[in-house]
């Protein structure tokens, strides 16, 4: 089949078209056309152009057509394919746009191509699987999924979106649990508060101590406490709890608190709250947060030296990937509004410390992490038993009234045990345990509640006519115990089960108790003591020997004469009459008719009598002597 190609130059551009088509205007110049026929030798044709018909080349089979450009600076070759199945190609060193008369192009034969770029008609491509959940095992030609993404910090996803699991840079899958402690273990019991402060009512001096200087104030109103410096150029308001958190090794300690700050205007001011070993002005150790001058920071005080750090986990400034969200939308933290914070630590001298804030969506957001392990050779703080404290300070000329607001504090550990030696106070927190004491009745076999009297003393009824039959008791060793007062409804009656004049028995109630000692015992004054026997069992009845005596002589007349005055310490008294006149002895009312007569050289002995002794004669006088022990 014979085809015809029309070649021409229009406005300086080379054009090629089908013969007989009206494509031309203002054609000028000559074009040299070389036609190469693979079946014959090369032939050259030079055809002059004209304004009407252009140039004509009759081609039977043209696999290759080379157009040699004339002396134009730029030209465009447009190729129109004639009817038929043969491909006609125009090759030029310039830019060539190939337009086809009919679409699509028909290409026959084998075509070799490189790496093609395939574009889909619609975007994006949709690849749909044909398996449903939990219905079939995976196949070898299943499309793979991306199970997890490794990031330095946890990812923040959008609610309702499909998301990947999250791994840290060490390949550990993040499986954060709300019950995970700062030590990385799971807390399986509730947190145990040791210190609580509620500012919903007036300050309780047994719970918290407030101090102020200059224009500083500490007030309570509207369910919260307000600690303010006032407008004085230098001022302070501070608070510290009376009780502290008792550190429990191996367990997490914590301080929960609500707080709001005043935006500071001067670098020489601080607004702080945290867990410290004393009130802020005197503390040497602790963990806290707040404004250091104009910057909100997390801080550690070690041996009286403060280390302040900007937040290293979540800046809380609304930046991308922040976890502080409301309805899954990132939000800037307004520190002038009340928020709930917590500081978590577990000492050991090198345990991490974590600062967190509760987001509006109810998630705890870590905004600072003190990664203490493997950083220093001294403990992070020197004293792990910490009080809860707050302080607002201005240290230079500044008239801004700095205020901190707080509604509630709670501090404790994840363990509810304490040592037996720990001091308990009226503010020590303890769990309420309800219990009922019952006894098994000997009549009917029922259980009856044990009763107490209105004072709380145990009521024991000892009116049972059968008495208390005690047959045997195990050995009980009492190391120490407090004084116990037992109140009984009536007098106790302890009745033995053996009658008088029976043989001895090991469980008889003792009546006469005695202690055997080799030496004579020495008892205290007015003490209840047992009888004393020697090692042969003989009861000691000998009085102690006296170490002094008193002697004197008295002349007795025919009126009652005092021989020896009364003496409460007297053990014995001996009176002897030395004169020839008889003496009558008695009390102060003695007469010759009722007195005890002592003739010359007679003696009278008084044993354990402390009364005054008088004497009288019937007439005349007589001399008597006495010896008092």
C-alpha positions as CSV (number, residue, x, y, z in Angstrom):
1,X,0.0,0.0,0.0
2,X,1.3,3.4,-0.9
3,X,1.3,6.3,1.7
4,X,2.2,9.9,1.2
5,X,3.8,12.3,3.7
6,X,3.7,16.0,3.3
7,X,6.6,18.0,4.8
8,X,6.7,21.8,5.0
9,X,7.9,24.8,7.0
10,X,5.4,27.1,8.6
11,X,6.6,30.3,10.3
12,X,10.0,28.8,10.6
13,X,8.7,25.5,12.0
14,X,9.0,22.2,10.1
15,X,5.7,20.4,9.6
16,X,5.0,17.0,8.3
17,X,1.5,15.9,7.3
18,X,-0.6,13.6,5.0
19,X,-0.6,14.6,1.4
20,X,-3.6,16.6,0.2
21,X,-4.5,18.1,3.6
22,X,-4.8,21.8,3.9
23,X,-2.1,22.5,6.6
24,X,0.1,25.2,5.1
25,X,0.5,28.9,4.8
26,X,3.5,31.1,4.2
27,X,5.8,28.3,3.3
28,X,9.3,29.2,2.3
29,X,12.7,27.7,2.1
30,X,14.0,24.3,1.0
31,X,14.1,21.1,3.0
32,X,16.4,18.2,2.2
33,X,14.6,14.9,2.8
34,X,16.5,11.6,3.0
35,X,14.5,8.5,2.5
36,X,16.0,5.1,3.6
37,X,14.5,1.9,2.3
38,X,15.9,-1.3,3.9
39,X,15.1,-3.2,0.7
40,X,17.1,-0.9,-1.6
41,X,20.0,1.4,-1.6
42,X,19.9,4.8,0.0
43,X,18.4,7.5,-2.3
44,X,18.3,11.2,-1.7
45,X,15.6,13.6,-3.0
46,X,15.6,17.3,-2.9
47,X,12.2,18.8,-3.4
48,X,11.6,22.5,-3.5
49,X,8.6,23.8,-1.5
50,X,5.8,26.0,-2.8
51,X,3.2,28.1,-1.1
52,X,0.3,25.9,-2.0
53,X,1.3,22.2,-1.9
54,X,4.5,22.2,0.2
55,X,6.7,19.2,-0.5
56,X,5.7,15.7,-1.4
57,X,7.5,12.4,-0.9
58,X,5.8,9.2,-2.0
59,X,6.8,6.4,0.3
60,X,5.8,2.8,-0.1
61,X,7.4,1.5,3.1
62,X,9.2,3.9,5.5
63,X,10.5,2.4,8.7
64,X,12.7,5.5,9.3
65,X,12.3,9.1,8.0
66,X,15.1,11.5,8.9
67,X,14.4,15.2,8.5
68,X,17.4,17.4,8.1
69,X,16.7,20.8,9.4
70,X,17.2,23.9,7.3
71,X,18.8,27.0,8.6
72,X,16.1,27.8,11.2
73,X,17.1,28.4,14.8
74,X,14.2,26.4,16.2
75,X,11.6,24.3,14.5
76,X,8.8,21.8,15.4
77,X,8.1,18.6,13.6
78,X,4.6,17.3,13.7
79,X,4.0,13.8,12.5
80,X,0.7,12.5,11.2
81,X,0.5,8.8,10.5
82,X,-1.0,7.7,7.2
83,X,-3.5,4.9,7.1
84,X,-2.0,1.5,7.4
85,X,-0.1,-0.6,9.9
86,X,3.4,0.7,9.3
87,X,5.0,3.0,12.0
88,X,6.6,6.2,10.6
89,X,9.0,8.0,12.8
90,X,10.5,11.4,12.5
91,X,13.8,11.8,14.3
92,X,15.3,15.2,15.1
93,X,17.7,16.6,17.6
94,X,15.1,19.2,18.7
95,X,11.8,18.9,20.6
96,X,9.3,16.6,18.9
97,X,5.6,16.4,19.7
98,X,4.0,13.3,18.2
99,X,0.2,13.5,17.8
100,X,-1.7,10.6,16.4
101,X,-4.7,10.9,14.2
102,X,-6.6,8.1,15.7
103,X,-6.5,6.7,19.3
104,X,-5.3,4.4,20.7
105,X,-2.1,3.8,18.8
106,X,-1.7,0.3,17.3
107,X,1.7,-1.2,17.9
108,X,2.6,-4.6,16.7
109,X,5.6,-6.8,17.4
110,X,7.8,-7.2,20.5
111,X,8.6,-4.1,22.5
112,X,11.4,-3.9,25.1
113,X,11.0,-1.3,27.9
114,X,12.9,-0.3,31.0
115,X,11.3,0.3,34.5
116,X,7.8,1.7,33.8
117,X,5.9,4.2,36.0
118,X,2.4,3.0,36.3
119,X,-0.3,5.6,37.2
120,X,-3.7,4.5,38.3
121,X,-6.8,6.2,37.0
122,X,-8.1,6.8,40.5
123,X,-6.1,7.8,43.6
124,X,-5.3,6.3,46.0
125,X,-5.3,2.7,44.9
126,X,-7.7,0.5,46.9
127,X,-6.5,-2.9,47.8
128,X,-9.3,-4.9,49.4
129,X,-8.7,-8.2,51.2
130,X,-11.1,-11.2,51.1
131,X,-10.7,-12.4,54.7
132,X,-12.7,-11.4,57.8
133,X,-11.7,-11.3,61.4
134,X,-11.0,-14.6,63.1
135,X,-12.2,-16.7,60.1
136,X,-9.1,-18.1,58.5
137,X,-5.4,-18.7,59.0
138,X,-2.8,-16.4,57.3
139,X,-1.7,-17.4,53.8
140,X,1.7,-17.2,52.2
141,X,0.6,-14.4,49.8
142,X,-1.1,-12.2,52.4
143,X,-0.3,-8.5,52.2
144,X,2.0,-7.6,55.1
145,X,1.1,-4.9,57.7
146,X,3.3,-2.4,59.7
147,X,2.9,-3.8,63.3
148,X,4.8,-1.0,65.2
149,X,6.7,2.3,64.8
150,X,9.9,3.0,66.7
151,X,10.0,6.5,68.3
152,X,11.9,8.1,71.1
153,X,8.6,9.2,72.7
154,X,5.2,7.7,72.6
155,X,3.0,8.5,69.6
156,X,-0.1,10.7,69.8
157,X,-2.9,9.4,67.7
158,X,-6.2,10.8,66.6
159,X,-9.4,9.3,68.0
160,X,-11.0,6.9,65.6
161,X,-8.0,6.6,63.3
162,X,-6.2,3.3,62.5
163,X,-2.9,3.4,64.3
164,X,0.3,1.3,64.7
165,X,1.7,-0.1,67.9
166,X,4.5,1.9,69.4
167,X,8.0,0.7,70.3
168,X,10.9,2.6,71.9
169,X,14.3,2.8,70.1
170,X,15.5,-0.4,71.8
171,X,12.6,-2.4,70.2
172,X,10.6,-2.7,73.4
173,X,6.8,-2.6,72.8
174,X,5.2,0.2,74.8
175,X,2.5,-1.4,77.0
176,X,2.0,1.4,79.5
177,X,-0.3,0.6,82.4
178,X,-2.0,3.1,84.7
179,X,-0.9,0.8,87.6
180,X,2.8,1.0,86.7
181,X,5.0,2.5,89.4
182,X,8.1,4.7,88.9
183,X,10.1,1.6,89.4
184,X,8.5,-0.1,86.4
185,X,6.5,-2.7,88.3
186,X,2.8,-3.1,88.5
187,X,1.1,-1.8,91.7
188,X,-1.6,-4.3,92.6
189,X,-3.1,-2.4,95.6
190,X,-4.5,1.0,96.1
191,X,-2.2,3.9,97.0
192,X,-1.9,4.5,100.8
193,X,-2.1,8.1,101.8
194,X,0.0,9.0,104.8
195,X,-0.6,12.8,104.7
196,X,-3.8,14.6,103.6
197,X,-4.6,18.3,103.6
198,X,-8.1,19.5,102.5
199,X,-8.3,23.3,102.1
200,X,-12.1,23.2,101.8
201,X,-12.3,24.3,105.4
202,X,-10.3,26.5,107.8
203,X,-6.6,25.7,108.3
204,X,-6.0,23.0,110.9
205,X,-2.9,23.7,112.9
206,X,-2.5,20.0,113.7
207,X,-2.2,19.3,110.0
208,X,-0.4,22.2,108.4
209,X,1.8,25.1,109.6
210,X,1.6,28.5,107.7
211,X,4.2,31.3,108.0
212,X,4.3,34.7,106.4
213,X,6.6,37.7,106.4
214,X,6.0,41.4,105.5
215,X,2.8,41.7,103.4
216,X,2.5,37.9,102.9
217,X,-0.8,36.2,103.7
218,X,-2.3,32.7,103.9
219,X,-6.0,32.6,103.6
220,X,-8.7,30.0,103.0
221,X,-11.9,30.7,101.1
222,X,-14.1,29.3,98.3
223,X,-12.8,25.8,99.0
224,X,-9.2,26.5,98.5
225,X,-6.1,28.1,100.1
226,X,-4.5,31.2,98.7
227,X,-0.8,32.0,99.6
228,X,0.1,35.5,98.5
229,X,3.1,37.9,98.8
230,X,1.0,41.0,98.7
231,X,2.3,44.2,97.1
232,X,5.3,44.6,99.5
233,X,8.6,44.8,97.7
234,X,9.9,41.7,99.6
235,X,7.5,39.2,101.1
236,X,6.9,35.5,101.7
237,X,4.0,33.1,102.4
238,X,4.7,29.4,103.0
239,X,3.2,26.2,104.3
240,X,4.4,22.8,105.4
241,X,2.6,19.7,106.7
242,X,3.0,18.6,110.3
243,X,3.4,15.0,109.3
244,X,5.7,13.6,106.6
245,X,5.7,10.8,104.1
246,X,7.5,7.8,105.5
247,X,9.6,6.2,102.7
248,X,9.2,2.5,102.2
249,X,12.1,0.8,100.3
250,X,11.0,-0.8,97.1
251,X,7.8,1.1,96.9
252,X,6.8,4.3,95.1
253,X,6.2,7.5,97.0
254,X,4.0,10.3,95.6
255,X,2.6,13.8,96.1
256,X,-0.7,14.7,94.5
257,X,-1.7,18.3,94.5
258,X,-3.8,20.9,92.7
259,X,-2.2,24.3,92.0
260,X,-2.5,27.5,90.0
261,X,0.2,30.2,89.8
262,X,0.3,34.0,89.1
263,X,2.2,34.9,85.9
264,X,5.4,36.4,87.3
265,X,6.8,39.8,86.4
266,X,10.2,39.7,88.0
267,X,13.1,37.3,87.8
268,X,13.8,37.7,91.6
269,X,10.7,35.7,92.7
270,X,9.7,32.1,93.1
271,X,6.4,30.2,93.3
272,X,7.1,26.6,94.4
273,X,5.3,23.4,95.6
274,X,6.7,20.0,96.2
275,X,7.9,17.3,98.7
276,X,10.7,18.6,100.9
277,X,12.4,17.6,104.1
278,X,11.3,20.8,105.8
279,X,9.5,24.1,104.9
280,X,11.1,25.5,101.7
281,X,13.1,28.2,103.5
282,X,14.8,25.6,105.6
283,X,14.7,22.5,103.4
284,X,17.9,20.8,102.2
285,X,16.4,18.1,100.1
286,X,13.3,17.4,97.9
287,X,11.5,17.4,94.6
288,X,9.3,20.3,93.5
289,X,8.1,22.4,90.6
290,X,6.9,26.0,89.9
291,X,8.2,29.4,88.7
292,X,11.9,30.1,89.1
293,X,11.8,33.7,88.3
294,X,9.9,34.0,84.9
295,X,10.3,30.3,83.9
296,X,8.2,27.3,84.9
297,X,10.6,24.4,85.8
298,X,10.9,21.1,87.5
299,X,13.6,21.1,90.3
300,X,15.5,18.9,92.7
301,X,17.2,20.2,95.9
302,X,20.2,18.1,97.0
303,X,22.0,19.1,100.1
304,X,20.7,22.7,99.8
305,X,21.7,23.1,96.2
306,X,18.9,23.5,93.6
307,X,19.0,22.1,90.1
308,X,16.3,23.6,87.8
309,X,15.3,21.9,84.5
310,X,13.0,22.8,81.7
311,X,10.4,20.2,80.9
312,X,12.1,17.4,78.9
313,X,9.2,15.1,78.1
314,X,6.2,17.3,77.1
315,X,6.6,21.1,77.0
316,X,2.9,21.5,77.7
317,X,2.9,24.5,75.3
318,X,0.6,23.1,72.6
319,X,3.4,21.9,70.3
320,X,3.0,18.9,68.0
321,X,2.8,15.4,69.7
322,X,1.9,16.9,73.1
323,X,-0.3,14.4,75.0
324,X,-2.2,17.2,76.9
325,X,-5.4,17.1,75.0
326,X,-9.1,18.0,75.2
327,X,-11.4,15.8,73.0
328,X,-8.1,14.6,71.4
329,X,-7.1,18.1,70.4
330,X,-3.8,19.3,71.7
331,X,-4.2,22.2,74.2
332,X,-1.8,24.6,75.9
333,X,-1.5,24.4,79.7
334,X,-2.6,27.6,81.4
335,X,-0.7,27.6,84.6
336,X,-2.9,30.4,86.0
337,X,-5.8,27.9,86.1
338,X,-6.1,25.0,88.6
339,X,-4.7,21.7,87.4
340,X,-3.9,18.5,89.1
341,X,-0.2,17.4,89.3
342,X,1.7,14.6,90.9
343,X,5.4,14.0,91.6
344,X,6.4,10.3,91.8
345,X,9.6,8.9,93.1
346,X,11.2,5.8,94.8
347,X,14.4,6.8,96.5
348,X,17.2,4.1,96.8
349,X,19.4,7.1,96.2
350,X,19.2,6.7,92.4
351,X,15.6,6.0,91.4
352,X,13.9,8.0,88.7
353,X,11.6,10.9,89.5
354,X,8.5,11.7,87.3
355,X,6.5,14.9,87.1
356,X,2.9,14.5,85.7
357,X,-0.2,16.5,85.0
358,X,-3.8,15.2,84.5
359,X,-5.1,16.2,81.0
360,X,-8.7,17.2,80.3
361,X,-9.2,13.8,78.6
362,X,-8.3,12.1,81.9
363,X,-4.8,10.8,81.1
364,X,-1.7,11.4,83.2
365,X,0.9,13.2,81.0
366,X,4.5,13.0,81.9
367,X,6.1,16.4,81.3
368,X,9.4,15.9,83.0
369,X,11.5,12.8,83.7
370,X,14.6,12.9,85.9
371,X,16.5,9.8,84.8
372,X,18.8,9.5,87.8
373,X,20.3,6.0,87.5
374,X,23.9,5.9,86.4
375,X,24.5,9.6,86.7
376,X,26.3,10.3,90.0
377,X,27.9,8.7,93.0
378,X,25.8,10.4,95.7
379,X,22.1,10.0,96.4
380,X,19.6,12.3,94.6
381,X,18.5,13.5,98.0
382,X,19.9,12.9,101.4
383,X,16.6,12.5,103.3
384,X,13.8,10.4,101.8
385,X,11.1,11.1,104.4
386,X,9.5,14.3,103.0
387,X,6.9,16.8,104.1
388,X,4.5,18.5,101.7
389,X,5.4,22.2,101.3
390,X,4.5,25.4,99.3
391,X,6.2,28.8,99.2
392,X,5.7,32.1,97.4
393,X,8.7,34.5,97.6
394,X,9.8,37.9,96.4
395,X,13.4,38.7,97.1
396,X,13.8,42.2,95.5
397,X,11.8,45.3,94.7
398,X,8.7,44.0,93.0
399,X,5.1,45.2,93.7
400,X,3.3,42.3,91.9
401,X,1.0,40.4,94.3
402,X,2.2,36.8,93.6
403,X,-0.5,34.2,94.5
404,X,-0.6,30.5,94.5
405,X,-3.9,28.6,94.7
406,X,-4.3,25.1,95.9
407,X,-7.3,23.0,97.0
408,X,-6.0,19.6,98.2
409,X,-2.8,17.6,98.9
410,X,-2.2,13.9,99.3
411,X,1.1,12.2,99.9
412,X,2.0,8.6,100.7
413,X,3.3,5.3,99.2
414,X,2.1,2.3,97.3
415,X,2.4,0.2,100.5
416,X,0.1,0.4,103.5
417,X,2.5,-1.1,106.1
418,X,4.4,0.9,108.8
419,X,7.0,-0.1,111.3
420,X,5.8,-0.9,114.8
421,X,8.2,1.8,116.1
422,X,6.8,4.5,113.9
423,X,5.1,7.3,115.8
424,X,1.3,7.4,115.6
425,X,-0.6,10.7,116.1
426,X,-4.2,11.8,115.9
427,X,-3.6,12.6,112.2
428,X,-2.1,9.2,111.4
429,X,-4.3,7.5,108.7
430,X,-5.5,4.0,109.3
431,X,-8.0,1.7,107.6
432,X,-11.3,1.1,109.4
433,X,-11.7,-2.6,110.3
434,X,-15.1,-3.7,111.6
435,X,-15.2,-6.8,113.7
436,X,-17.6,-8.5,116.1
437,X,-16.7,-10.4,119.2
438,X,-18.9,-13.4,119.9
439,X,-18.9,-16.2,122.3
440,X,-20.3,-19.7,122.0
441,X,-23.0,-20.3,124.6
442,X,-22.7,-23.5,126.7
443,X,-26.5,-23.6,126.7
444,X,-28.1,-24.1,123.4
445,X,-24.8,-23.9,121.4
446,X,-25.6,-20.5,119.9
447,X,-23.2,-17.5,119.4
448,X,-23.8,-14.4,121.5
449,X,-22.2,-11.0,121.0
450,X,-19.8,-9.9,123.7
451,X,-21.0,-6.7,125.5
452,X,-19.3,-3.7,126.9
453,X,-20.5,-1.1,129.4
454,X,-21.2,2.5,128.5
455,X,-17.6,3.4,129.2
456,X,-16.4,0.8,126.7
457,X,-15.1,-1.7,129.3
458,X,-15.7,-5.4,128.7
459,X,-18.7,-6.6,130.7
460,X,-18.1,-10.0,132.4
461,X,-20.9,-11.6,134.4
462,X,-19.4,-13.6,137.3
463,X,-22.8,-14.3,139.0
464,X,-22.8,-17.8,137.6
465,X,-23.4,-20.1,140.7
466,X,-21.1,-22.7,139.3
467,X,-18.2,-20.2,139.7
468,X,-15.1,-20.2,137.5
469,X,-13.8,-23.8,137.3
470,X,-10.2,-23.4,136.2
471,X,-8.6,-26.8,135.7
472,X,-5.4,-25.9,133.8
473,X,-3.8,-23.1,132.0
474,X,-0.9,-23.2,129.5
475,X,2.3,-21.4,130.4
476,X,2.1,-17.7,129.4
477,X,5.2,-15.5,129.4
478,X,4.3,-11.8,129.4
479,X,7.3,-9.7,128.2
480,X,5.6,-6.3,128.6
481,X,2.1,-4.9,128.3
482,X,0.3,-1.8,129.3
483,X,-2.0,-1.5,132.3
484,X,-5.3,-3.0,131.5
485,X,-8.4,-2.1,133.5
486,X,-11.1,-4.7,133.6
487,X,-14.5,-3.7,134.9
488,X,-16.9,-6.4,136.1
489,X,-20.6,-6.2,136.7
490,X,-20.3,-7.6,140.2
491,X,-17.6,-8.8,142.6
492,X,-15.7,-11.7,141.3
493,X,-16.1,-14.9,143.2
494,X,-13.4,-17.5,142.7
495,X,-14.5,-20.8,144.3
496,X,-12.2,-23.8,144.7
497,X,-13.4,-27.3,143.9
498,X,-11.8,-28.9,147.0
499,X,-13.1,-28.8,150.5
500,X,-11.3,-28.3,153.8
501,X,-9.1,-31.0,155.2
502,X,-8.4,-32.7,151.8
503,X,-5.2,-34.0,150.4
504,X,-2.9,-31.5,148.6
505,X,-3.5,-31.1,144.9
506,X,-1.5,-29.3,142.2
507,X,-4.5,-27.2,141.0
508,X,-5.6,-26.0,144.5
509,X,-5.9,-22.2,144.9
510,X,-3.1,-21.0,147.1
511,X,-4.1,-19.3,150.4
512,X,-0.8,-18.7,152.2
513,X,1.9,-17.8,149.9
514,X,5.6,-17.7,151.0
515,X,8.9,-17.2,149.3
516,X,12.0,-19.2,150.4
517,X,15.3,-17.3,150.5
518,X,18.6,-18.0,152.2
519,X,19.0,-14.4,153.4
520,X,16.4,-12.3,155.1
521,X,14.6,-10.3,152.4
522,X,14.3,-6.5,152.5
523,X,10.9,-5.2,151.4
524,X,9.8,-1.7,150.4
525,X,7.6,0.4,152.7
526,X,3.8,-0.2,152.3
527,X,4.3,-3.0,149.8
528,X,2.2,-6.2,149.5
529,X,4.7,-9.1,150.0
530,X,4.7,-12.8,150.5
531,X,5.6,-14.5,153.7
532,X,9.3,-15.3,154.0
533,X,10.6,-18.8,154.9
534,X,14.1,-20.1,155.2
535,X,15.4,-22.9,153.0
536,X,14.0,-25.4,155.5
537,X,10.5,-24.0,155.1
538,X,10.3,-22.3,158.5
539,X,8.4,-19.0,158.5
540,X,10.6,-16.1,159.6
541,X,8.9,-14.3,162.5
542,X,12.0,-12.7,164.2
543,X,11.9,-9.0,164.3
544,X,14.8,-7.0,163.1
545,X,17.3,-6.2,165.9
546,X,17.4,-2.7,167.4
547,X,20.6,-0.6,167.1
548,X,19.9,2.0,169.9
549,X,18.5,2.3,173.6
550,X,17.6,5.2,175.9
551,X,18.1,5.1,179.7
552,X,17.2,7.6,182.5
553,X,16.0,7.9,186.1
554,X,12.9,9.7,187.5
555,X,11.9,10.6,191.1
556,X,8.2,9.7,191.6
557,X,6.2,11.5,194.2
558,X,2.7,11.1,195.7
559,X,1.1,12.7,192.6
560,X,1.0,11.2,189.1
561,X,4.6,11.6,187.8
562,X,5.6,11.0,184.1
563,X,8.2,8.3,183.9
564,X,8.5,8.0,180.1
565,X,6.6,9.9,177.4
566,X,4.9,8.1,174.5
567,X,7.1,7.0,171.6
568,X,5.8,5.5,168.3
569,X,9.2,4.0,167.5
570,X,9.4,2.2,170.8
571,X,10.0,-1.6,170.6
572,X,10.2,-2.3,174.4
573,X,10.4,-0.4,177.8
574,X,11.7,-1.7,181.2
575,X,11.0,0.2,184.5
576,X,12.7,-0.7,187.8
577,X,12.0,0.8,191.4
578,X,15.3,1.5,193.3
579,X,13.8,3.2,196.3
580,X,12.3,1.8,199.6
581,X,8.9,3.4,198.9
582,X,6.5,1.4,196.7
583,X,5.7,2.9,193.2
584,X,2.4,2.3,191.5
585,X,2.6,2.4,187.6
586,X,-0.1,3.2,185.0
587,X,-1.3,5.9,182.6
588,X,-1.8,9.5,183.4
589,X,-4.8,8.7,185.7
590,X,-2.8,6.3,187.8
591,X,-3.6,6.1,191.6
592,X,-2.4,3.8,194.4
593,X,-5.6,1.9,194.2
594,X,-5.4,1.0,190.4
595,X,-1.7,1.2,189.5
596,X,0.7,-1.8,189.1
597,X,2.8,-1.9,192.3
598,X,6.6,-2.0,192.1
599,X,8.3,-2.6,195.4
600,X,12.0,-1.9,195.9
601,X,14.0,-3.6,193.1
602,X,10.9,-4.8,191.2
603,X,10.9,-4.3,187.4
604,X,8.0,-4.0,184.8
605,X,8.5,-4.7,181.1
606,X,6.4,-3.2,178.2
607,X,6.8,-4.9,174.8
608,X,5.5,-3.1,171.6
609,X,3.7,-0.5,173.6
610,X,4.1,3.2,172.7
611,X,1.9,4.9,175.4
612,X,3.2,7.3,178.0
613,X,4.0,5.7,181.4
614,X,3.2,7.4,184.8
615,X,4.0,6.4,188.4
616,X,2.7,7.5,191.9
617,X,3.6,6.8,195.7
618,X,1.3,6.7,198.7
619,X,3.6,9.1,200.5
620,X,7.1,10.4,200.1
621,X,9.3,9.8,197.0
622,X,11.1,7.0,195.3
623,X,13.6,6.8,192.4
624,X,12.8,4.6,189.3
625,X,15.0,3.9,186.2
626,X,14.0,2.8,182.7
627,X,15.5,1.4,179.6
628,X,13.8,2.1,176.2
629,X,14.5,0.3,173.0
